[in-house]
Amino acid sequence: MPKKANQLVKESNNLARARIMPATTTVWDERIISSIAARNRVEDTEFHEQTIDARTLAATEKLSTVQFQEVKRSVRALSHKTYEIPSGRRGIII
């Protein structure tokens, strides 16, 4: 198996300050959001469907059945949440 290249992910300040309603509850939520953010660019105007390999979210090569179920629950829960990103002094992007 070829080695994976190390990737550096930088979050924008806006993304780091985003409020997720209701709040995230698991470490998987944060990892999923960071993974999606890493695939989008500032100039993107549309956000297409993305596939995330659950194994890339874990610190190990293999996920246990319990971990996989947790990731699955997180993905489903995130699909029903609202993200509020501060914009300017009094603005907000939802």
C-alpha positions, 0 to 999 in steps of 0.5 A: 500500500502506498504511503499517504502524503501528510496533509496540512489543514488550516481552519479559517478564523470564521470556521473556528468561531462558527456556532453549531446549533445544537452544539456538537457532542462528540469528537467525531463531529469535529473531525467530520467538520474539519474533513469537509472544511479541508476539501472546500476553498474560499472561492467555492460557491457550491458545496457538492456531495462529498465522500469521507472514509471513516477510517481517515477520521480515526487515529488508527487504520481500523475502526471497531464496530462501535467506532463506526457506529459512532461515526455513522450517528455523528454524520446523521446528527450533523446533517440536521444542525445549523452552522452560524458563522459570524460575518462582520460586526453584526452579521451572521451567515447560516 
